[in-house]
Amino acid sequence: MLGKTRGAALLLAAALALTACGSDDKGGDPLKSSGGGGGGGSLVIGTADFPESQVLGEVYKQALDAKGIKSETKVAGTREAYYKAISSGQLSVVPEYNGNLLLHVDPKATATTTDQVNEALKTKLPAALGVLASAQAEDKDSVVVTQATADKYKLKTIADLKPVAGQLTIGGPSEFKTRVSGLVGIKDKYGVEFKEFKSLDTAGPITVARLKQGGVQAANLFSTDAAITRNKFVALEDPKFVFPAQNVTPLIYKAKVDAKAQEALNAVSAKLTTQDLLDMNTKMSVDKADAKDVAGDWLKKAGLA
């Protein structure tokens, strides 16, 4: 996700002041643990400083609470801040996005699919850390069109754009034009070349407004942006993985998260979908619902509370 680690740098100090109170990606045997978690002290769930991460933190907390495992949430800021905090054991669990996590620990990584990313993480993460089962849910860059454009050109995937892209203008952040996970990759993998690129904001109100008004006919938005649901936009499928996998994945400090806690977190991953993220984001941004209530409603619907 372009810019998904957005957040206030000054939260770093708070993250570093936190007190210390996997299984494989297919949900197999729990990662070995030397204590903590479902037994002794409270698990500390760290989140980034944007609403989706915070509601995921609440989902994890309430899922753990439902199993009698004490936990608390802390807003820990940017990836740089919370990764440092969990590496030292100040955090126990973080709801992460596996693709961006891999690039954080290995900037030269080339893995694209969920399985490839998680296999790479097993070798690149320090011994103290591990990842649990990845959810189907992803928050990643996507190419989005209006429902009218999708209907007019029969668009379901990025590949479907090839015969018509020469008539269309796409908008997004300036870096989208030159990134492999952007127009460069779209051209290389799908042979799709747009008539024009317009530099707009990063998945923000300007991009949404231009797409709605027809100033651009396609746009780069995050796949779980509430604007997609609110405006009935269509996010085109990306079967060739121009945009690497960004599955929601629990990152854990292994010594703090025992088998019982891992099981509770893996149960969340087994149920969580991208549509669920869209729905939760919409409830928070449009309906102004509280993250705790949104998380609780989802857990009840999923049969985990």
Buried (B, 14 or more C-beta within 10 A) or exposed (E): BBEBBBBEEEBBEBBBEBEBBBBBBEBEEBBEBEEBBBEEBBBBBBBBBBBBBBBBBBBBBBBBBEBEBBBBBBBBBBBBBBBBBBBEBBBBBBBBBBBBBBBBBBEEBEBBEBBBBBBBBEEBBEEBBBBBBBBBBBBBBBBBBBEEBBEEBEBEBBBBBBEBBEEBBBBBBEBBBEBBBBBBBBBEBBEBEBEEBBEBBBBBEBBBBBBBEEBBBBBBBBBBBBBBBBBEBBBBBBEBBBBBBBBBBBBBBBBBBBBBBBBBBBBBBEBBBBEBBBBBBBBBBEEEBEBBEBBBBBBEEBEBB
